Amino acid sequence: MNADQGRPSRPPVPRTGAPAHPSAGVRRPGSHPTPFAALHRTGDPLLLPNAWDHASAALLAGEGFGAIGTTSLGVAAAAGLPDGAAATRDLTVRLARQLGAGPYLLSVDAEDGFGQDPDEVAELARELAAAGAAGVNLEDGLGPAASHAAKIAAVKAAVPDLFVNARTDTHWLGDGTDDRETHRRLDLYRQAGADGVFVPGLTDPSRISALVKSLDVPLNILYSPSGPSVAHLADLGVRRVSLGSFLYRRALGAVLDAVGDIRAGRPARGTAPTYDTVQAFARGAAGRPPGGR
């Protein structure tokens, strides 16, 4: 399930430089962070935009983003399927295969792993890693925390270098009032091997700061237009800021704005890449004759 604004009934050129904190992206003593893990830095968090197809990923890569996530809502909605219903496993793997060889590090939103069997979720992780994914996002959907921890442990045993971002939905599907439950779940996921943790829906600066201080793994926060800015989240110690389905929904909103303007006789607002720009996103587009509309 892709976390985003507009909460549903159910529920991002690699940066250079050494991590600002020696433990950034490092969970096990003596281990070394992968390139993707090393992007989770204190004071300079990873801003992770989320793509839904090859063109959107190529557009973001062209803007200099060296790490890109996927959005499960975008993948599901584009296919006319529900998000968070384990209906898009094959589409998610297919998208990972399309994007895995791109000039960026890829993190895949895999809902809850599309199943409850840890071995099946571990097999999914193998497929994603083989496709070129550097990370995976797994949500608990407020199901049993021990079951989610078992999935995380199975994934880390199967693909140790795959960055597991373990999401809890205490603030997304729950009312977010019980900080003890959030801490309990995140601690279980950390012990199971999660490389980072994700709490979508958490926007209160004081609670974010308190949570950061209780963790020894990177905290991922979902960007909210009405919440703290990226700079503020960085000051709070957040090491990853995801955009979730925000860009996908903004793209749909741009369609509505443009067609509304045109129908009303106004100049269409917003930015539209040229036909040739979009055509250039296609693999092997160099040398193709111009044409189309």
Salt bridges, closest charged atoms under 4 A:
ASP4 OD2 - ARG249 NE 3.72
ASP44 OD1 - ARG15 NH1 3.39
ASP44 OD2 - ARG41 NH2 3.06
ASP112 OD2 - LYS151 NZ 3.94
GLU123 OE1 - ARG126 NH1 3.27
GLU127 OE2 - ARG89 NH2 2.74
GLU127 OE1 - ARG97 NH2 3.86
GLU139 OE2 - ARG10 NH1 3.65
GLU139 OE1 - ARG167 NH1 3.29
ASP140 OD2 - ARG185 NH1 3.16
ASP169 OD1 - ARG167 NE 2.61
ASP178 OD1 - ARG180 NE 3.59
ASP179 OD1 - ARG207 NH2 2.51
GLU181 OE2 - ARG184 NH2 2.90
GLU181 OE2 - ARG185 NE 2.73
ASP187 OD1 - ARG190 NH2 2.92
ASP195 OD2 - LYS156 NZ 2.76
ASP216 OD1 - ARG190 NE 3.66
ASP257 OD1 - ARG269 NH2 3.79
ASP261 OD1 - ARG266 NH2 2.85
ASP261 OD2 - ARG269 NE 2.71
